Amino acid sequence: MAAAEDWSSYGGQIFRSRKPPLLGSVVVDDLEALMKEKFKDNPGPYNFVAGGASTGVTQVTNRKAFNRWKIVPRMLRDVTKRDISVTLFDRKLPAPVAFSPVGAQGIFHEDGDLASARAAGKLGIPFSMSTVASRSIGQVAEACGTGPRWFQLYWPESDELTASILSRAEAAGFDVLLLTLDTMRVGWRPRDLNSAYVPMAHGYSAQVFTADPVFMAKNNLPPTEEHAPFPYNPHEVDAAYLSGDPAIKQRVDLSLHVISQMTNGVFRSWEDMAFVRKTWKGPLLLKGIQCVEDAILAMEHGANGIVVSNHGGRQLDGAIGSLTALARICADPRVRKAQQLGTFTVLFDSGVRSGSDIIKAIALGAQTVLVGRPYVYGLALGGEAGVDAVMRSILADLDISLALSGYKSISEIWHKRDEVLVEDDT
């Protein structure tokens, strides 16, 4: 059997190089500040990814939830050889980490989703493609290489369109579906509102749709693999639209049609899930679950699992911290039993910034943790290499933190809340 990847060696590589890290820092908060500085003359992309809902309380609460749990390290344990790999959906992954779906990546870097997908594929970590990606399903699938491909769905109003998108995703090798439930109306996002910054309305995240034969037939057009150019300047797009530029007008009008299919205020019910369950044959996870009752309903309606998530604090202001929700859900004996039987999977996201964050989520019951904003900062600063650097830093931090906690595998800490953690508000 091949030796497990030594993720912790990444730090040694930096020290031996005698050079600062590729992006100038391995600290996520520093990377956010560097991105803000890079986009100071065009702050829209930074505000789009960094901002939260309304007062931003949910974002703050997400981080406070991590700080409430403290790791209790164990000593004199031989953890010299470690293996942080996990098996998920019958596939061995190098770590309990996946890329969260992030839309409109084409506003951050000219390669957009392709850069992130390539980095994920080379690391062997699942890449979750967003419905509002800046490239088509086929293009992102190719960029993933041999890496795991997950697809996130913002639920279109049209069942015909939903079926078409899902069939294309399945044909392209995406085998896990994340059905997002918390964005049937976009949250109140002051940073975007203050500048009327809506990349989706200008075609910067419509490529899944414009490459779809059903969607384009409704617009009397053939499918296309074309994507909007980089950089994104909303004022130039608006000026071209008002001047009657035919190409820009078509792109914007198609984008507005996309918006009318999603986040349009049409709220689905549990009964509606039957269509998606019938249409998608592979693992189906409901993303946005925050309470025990909904986790149980997910089981009852045929979901294979959930992603405990509050959209990184971008939707509902004043909501429960996502890690707090995870602790409550995974403490329920029905959920835990289903996890142990292998009939229900619990993933987690929202607020993850470090290796110790991942340890806490795993100890509370998550089987894999999704990372979002950090890799986008890497993308904005350094493209594919920047994404790789951020994720390697997080994986190295996880590996080292696991060792310093006294454990050598993920299985030793999974669902071991009372052994690994204490709740401490100090």
C-alpha positions in Angstrom: 0.0 0.0 0.0 1.3 3.4 -0.9 2.5 5.6 1.9 0.1 8.4 3.0 0.9 11.9 1.8 3.0 13.8 4.2 1.1 17.1 4.0 3.1 18.5 7.0 6.2 18.7 4.8 4.9 21.8 3.1 6.1 24.0 5.9 9.6 22.5 5.6 9.6 23.2 1.9 9.0 26.9 2.6 11.7 27.0 5.3 14.2 25.3 3.0 13.5 27.6 0.1 14.6 30.6 2.3 11.8 32.6 0.5 8.4 33.9 1.8 5.4 31.8 0.8 4.1 32.2 -2.7 1.3 34.6 -1.8 3.3 36.4 0.8 1.5 34.7 3.8 0.0 31.5 4.9 -2.5 33.3 7.1 -6.0 33.5 5.6 -6.8 36.9 7.2 -3.6 38.2 5.6 -4.6 36.8 2.2 -8.0 38.5 2.5 -6.2 41.8 3.2 -3.9 41.3 0.2 -6.8 40.6 -2.1 -8.6 43.7 -0.8 -5.5 45.8 -1.6 -5.1 44.2 -5.1 -8.7 45.1 -6.0 -8.7 48.6 -4.3 -9.4 50.3 -7.6 -12.1 47.8 -8.5 -13.4 46.6 -5.1 -16.5 44.7 -6.4 -14.8 41.3 -6.6 -13.4 41.6 -3.1 -16.7 42.8 -1.6 -18.5 40.0 -3.5 -16.6 37.2 -1.9 -15.7 38.7 1.5 -19.1 40.3 2.3 -21.9 38.7 4.3 -25.6 39.3 5.0 -26.9 42.5 6.5 -24.8 43.4 9.6 -22.4 40.5 9.2 -23.3 38.9 12.5 -23.6 35.4 11.1 -20.1 35.6 9.7 -18.8 36.6 13.1 -20.9 34.0 14.9 -19.4 31.3 12.6 -15.9 32.1 13.8 -17.0 32.5 17.5 -18.5 29.0 17.3 -15.1 27.5 16.5 -13.5 29.5 19.4 -16.0 28.0 21.9 -14.5 24.5 21.3 -11.0 23.8 22.5 -8.8 20.8 21.6 -7.4 18.7 24.5 -4.0 17.5 23.4 -2.7 14.1 24.4 1.0 13.4 25.1 3.5 10.5 24.6 1.6 8.9 21.8 3.5 7.7 18.8 1.9 9.7 16.0 5.1 9.8 13.8 3.3 8.2 10.9 0.0 9.7 10.2 -2.7 9.2 7.6 -5.4 11.9 7.2 -7.2 10.2 4.3 -10.9 9.3 4.4 -13.3 7.3 2.4 -16.4 9.1 1.1 -19.0 7.7 -1.3 -16.8 4.6 -1.9 -13.8 6.7 -2.9 -10.6 7.3 -0.9 -9.8 10.9 -0.5 -6.4 12.2 0.6 -7.9 14.3 3.4 -11.4 15.1 4.8 -11.4 18.3 2.8 -13.3 19.5 -0.3 -13.6 22.7 -2.3 -16.9 24.5 -1.5 -18.9 25.6 -4.5 -18.1 29.3 -5.3 -19.8 31.1 -8.2 -18.6 33.7 -10.6 -14.9 32.8 -10.2 -14.3 34.5 -13.5 -14.4 37.9 -11.7 -11.4 37.0 -9.5 -8.9 35.7 -12.1 -8.9 35.2 -15.9 -8.9 31.4 -15.5 -11.7 31.4 -13.0 -13.1 28.0 -12.1 -10.6 26.2 -14.3 -7.7 27.3 -12.1 -9.5 26.1 -9.0 -10.6 22.9 -10.6 -7.0 22.1 -11.8 -5.6 22.7 -8.4 -8.2 20.5 -6.8 -7.7 17.7 -9.3 -3.9 17.7 -8.8 -4.4 17.5 -5.0 -7.0 14.7 -5.4 -9.6 16.8 -3.5 -13.2 17.0 -4.6 -14.0 20.2 -6.5 -17.6 21.4 -6.1 -18.7 23.1 -9.3 -21.2 25.9 -8.8 -24.3 26.2 -11.0 -23.2 29.8 -11.5 -19.7 29.0 -12.5 -17.9 31.1 -15.1 -17.2 28.1 -17.3 -19.3 25.3 -18.8 -19.8 21.9 -17.2 -17.6 20.3 -19.8 -14.8 22.7 -19.4 -14.7 22.4 -15.6 -14.9 18.6 -15.8 -11.9 18.5 -18.1 -10.0 20.9 -15.7 -10.6 18.5 -12.8 -8.6 15.8 -14.5 -8.9 12.6 -12.5 -9.9 14.4 -9.3 -13.4 13.9 -7.8 -16.1 16.0 -9.3 -19.1 17.3 -7.3 -21.9 19.5 -8.7 -23.8 22.1 -6.8 -27.3 23.0 -8.0 -29.2 26.2 -7.5 -32.6 24.8 -8.2 -34.1 26.2 -11.5 -37.8 26.8 -11.6 -38.1 24.7 -14.8 -38.0 20.9 -14.2 -37.0 20.4 -17.8 -34.0 22.7 -17.4 -33.1 21.1 -14.0 -33.2 17.6 -15.7 -31.0 18.9 -18.6 -28.4 20.4 -16.3 -28.2 17.3 -14.1 -28.0 14.9 -17.0 -25.1 17.0 -18.5 -23.3 17.0 -15.1 -23.7 13.3 -14.7 -22.4 12.7 -18.3 -19.4 14.8 -17.5 -18.4 12.7 -14.6 -19.8 14.7 -11.7 -21.1 12.0 -9.3 -22.2 13.8 -6.1 -24.9 16.5 -6.1 -25.1 19.3 -3.5 -28.6 20.7 -3.7 -28.5 24.2 -2.2 -31.6 25.1 -0.2 -30.8 28.5 1.4 -30.7 30.7 -1.7 -34.2 30.7 -3.1 -34.1 34.4 -2.4 -30.7 36.1 -2.3 -29.8 37.5 1.1 -29.5 41.2 1.9 -25.9 41.9 1.1 -25.0 45.5 1.7 -21.5 45.5 0.1 -23.0 44.4 -3.2 -26.1 46.6 -2.8 -24.0 49.7 -2.1 -22.3 49.5 -5.5 -25.1 47.7 -7.4 -22.5 45.0 -8.1 -24.2 42.0 -9.7 -21.8 39.9 -11.9 -24.6 37.4 -12.6 -26.6 40.1 -14.3 -23.8 40.7 -16.7 -23.1 37.2 -17.8 -20.2 36.4 -15.4 -21.8 33.2 -14.0 -24.3 32.0 -16.7 -22.1 29.6 -18.5 -23.8 26.4 -17.2 -27.0 27.8 -18.7 -25.7 29.3 -22.0 -24.1 25.9 -22.8 -27.3 24.1 -22.1 -29.5 23.1 -25.1 -32.8 23.3 -23.2 -32.1 26.8 -21.8 -30.8 28.1 -25.1 -33.6 26.6 -27.1 -36.0 28.7 -24.9 -34.1 31.7 -26.1 -34.0 30.6 -29.8 -30.2 30.3 -29.7 -27.7 27.4 -30.0 -25.7 26.4 -27.0 -22.3 28.1 -26.7 -19.1 27.5 -24.7 -18.1 31.2 -24.8 -17.5 33.0 -21.5 -17.5 36.6 -20.4 -14.1 38.3 -20.6 -11.8 39.2 -17.7 -11.5 41.7 -16.0 -15.2 42.4 -15.2 -16.0 46.1 -15.4 -19.7 46.6 -14.7 -19.7 50.2 -15.9 -18.3 49.3 -19.3 -20.8 46.5 -19.6 -23.7 48.9 -18.8 -22.4 51.5 -21.2 -22.2 48.9 -24.0 -25.6 47.6 -23.2 -27.2 51.1 -23.3 -25.4 51.9 -26.6 -27.0 48.8 -28.2 -24.0 46.5 -28.5 -25.7 43.3 -29.8 -23.2 40.9 -28.2 -23.4 42.6 -24.8 -27.2 42.9 -25.0 -27.6 39.2 -25.8 -25.2 38.2 -22.9 -27.0 40.5 -20.4 -30.5 39.4 -21.5 -29.5 35.7 -21.2 -28.1 36.4 -17.7 -31.4 38.0 -16.6 -33.2 34.9 -17.9 -30.9 32.8 -15.7 -31.7 34.9 -12.7 -35.4 34.5 -13.4 -34.9 30.7 -13.1 -33.1 30.9 -9.7 -33.1 33.0 -6.6 -36.4 34.4 -7.8 -38.4 34.1 -4.6 -40.1 30.8 -5.5 -39.5 28.7 -2.4 -39.5 24.9 -2.8 -41.0 22.4 -0.4 -39.9 18.9 0.8 -42.4 17.4 -1.6 -40.5 19.0 -4.5 -37.4 17.0 -3.6 -38.9 13.9 -5.2 -38.2 15.2 -8.7 -34.5 15.8 -8.0 -34.2 12.5 -6.2 -35.7 10.7 -9.2 -33.6 12.6 -11.7 -30.2 12.3 -9.9 -29.0 8.7 -9.5 -25.9 9.4 -7.4 -25.4 10.6 -3.9 -27.6 13.6 -3.2 -26.7 16.0 -0.3 -28.9 18.9 0.9 -26.7 22.0 1.4 -27.9 24.5 4.0 -29.3 22.3 6.7 -29.0 23.9 10.2 -31.2 22.0 12.5 -31.9 18.4 13.7 -35.4 18.4 12.4 -34.4 19.2 8.9 -31.6 16.6 9.0 -34.2 14.0 9.8 -36.5 15.2 7.1 -33.6 15.0 4.7 -33.3 11.3 5.5 -37.0 10.7 5.2 -37.1 12.3 1.7 -34.3 10.2 0.3 -31.2 12.4 0.6 -27.9 10.6 1.1 -26.7 13.3 3.4 -26.5 17.0 4.2 -24.0 19.8 4.2 -24.4 21.7 7.5 -23.9 25.2 6.1 -25.2 28.8 6.4 -23.6 29.9 3.1 -20.7 31.4 4.9 -23.0 33.9 6.6 -24.0 35.3 3.2 -27.8 34.6 3.5 -29.5 35.0 6.9 -28.1 37.6 9.3 -28.3 36.7 13.0 -28.3 33.0 12.3 -26.9 30.2 14.4 -23.2 29.5 13.9 -22.7 26.6 11.5 -20.4 24.7 13.9 -23.0 25.0 16.6 -25.6 23.6 14.2 -23.2 20.7 13.4 -22.8 19.9 17.1 -26.5 19.7 17.6 -27.3 17.7 14.5 -24.5 15.1 15.0 -25.4 14.7 18.7 -28.8 13.4 17.6 -28.8 9.5 18.0 -30.8 9.1 14.8 -28.2 11.0 12.7 -25.3 9.4 14.4 -26.7 5.9 13.9 -27.3 6.6 10.2 -23.8 7.9 9.8 -22.3 4.8 11.4 -24.4 2.5 9.2 -23.1 4.4 6.2 -26.6 5.4 5.1 -26.2 9.1 5.8 -23.3 11.5 5.3 -22.7 14.8 7.1 -20.4 17.4 5.6 -19.8 20.8 6.9 -18.8 24.3 5.8 -19.0 28.0 6.8 -16.1 29.8 8.6 -13.3 27.2 8.1 -9.9 28.8 8.2 -7.4 26.4 9.7 -6.4 22.8 10.5 -7.7 23.0 14.0 -11.1 24.2 12.6 -11.3 20.9 10.6 -10.3 18.8 13.6 -13.1 20.4 15.6 -15.7 19.8 12.9 -14.6 16.2 12.5 -14.7 15.5 16.3 -18.2 16.9 16.4 -19.3 14.5 13.6 -18.5 15.9 10.2 -17.1 13.4 7.7 -15.6 16.0 5.4 -15.2 19.8 5.6 -15.6 22.2 2.7 -13.4 25.2 2.3 -14.6 28.3 0.4 -13.3 31.9 0.8 -9.7 31.0 1.6 -9.1 29.3 -1.8 -10.8 32.2 -3.6 -8.3 34.6 -2.0 -5.6 32.4 -3.4 -7.2 32.3 -6.8 -7.5 36.1 -6.9 -3.8 36.5 -5.8 -2.1 33.8 -7.8 -4.4 31.7 -10.0 -4.0 28.0 -9.9 -0.7 28.2 -8.0 -2.4 30.5 -5.4 -5.2 28.0 -4.9 -2.8 25.2 -4.5 -0.7 27.2 -2.0 -3.8 28.0 0.2 -5.1 24.4 0.2 -1.6 22.9 0.9 -1.3 25.3 3.8 -4.6 24.2 5.3 -3.8 20.5 4.7 -0.3 21.0 6.3 -1.9 22.7 9.3 -4.4 19.9 9.6 -1.7 17.2 9.6 0.5 19.0 12.1 -2.4 19.9 14.4 -3.6 16.3 14.4 -0.2 15.1 15.4 0.1 17.8 18.1 -3.3 16.7 19.4 -2.0 13.2 19.8 -3.8 11.4 17.0 -2.6 9.8 13.8 -5.8 9.3 11.8 -9.1 11.0 11.1 -10.9 7.9 12.4 -9.4 8.4 15.8 -11.1 11.7 16.2 -14.4 11.3 14.3 -17.4 11.7 16.5 -15.1 11.8 19.6 -16.3 15.1 20.9 -16.0 14.2 24.6 -12.4 12.9 24.1 -11.0 15.5 21.8 -12.8 18.7 22.7 -14.0 20.7 25.7 -16.6 23.5 25.4 -14.9 26.6 26.8 -16.0 30.2 26.2 -12.8 31.8 27.5 
